[in-house]
């Protein structure tokens, strides 16, 4: 007998959530703690002593590399599988480019 919701791994909540200064409000910290998630939110007016900016920089840089491919900047394809194929091709090209720089 097939049961709904049994397929795959159970969802897990993150232990900690990193966020920038734009989310430095008690409301967000309280909501996270209610869900059992420890907030790591940079405080406004303070230096980046926690290293939160380094994680964000990596994500933003990766997205900017992907946007270097014109076809991925605006999604022209109607089918998800074609867009995902172009995304995979872009990741392969970016990885190959950076591997060549290391060698």
C-alpha angles and dihedrals in degrees: 000000000000118000123201114243097020097101117099133358122325115257116259127203118227117254093220136020121209117208139164129242093278089077097048097127129120089231092065094043091051093048091051094048091050088059093048095253119132110226120224099186121161113239121237114252093020129106121253095264094147096059093240091138092060093062093047092048092056093051095046092047092051092050091049090052090053091048088056085079105079094209091060097047092074118022106235098165120090094201119077095212093059092049090048090050091054090047091053091048091051091051090051092050093047091049092048091050093052093044089055090054091053095050 
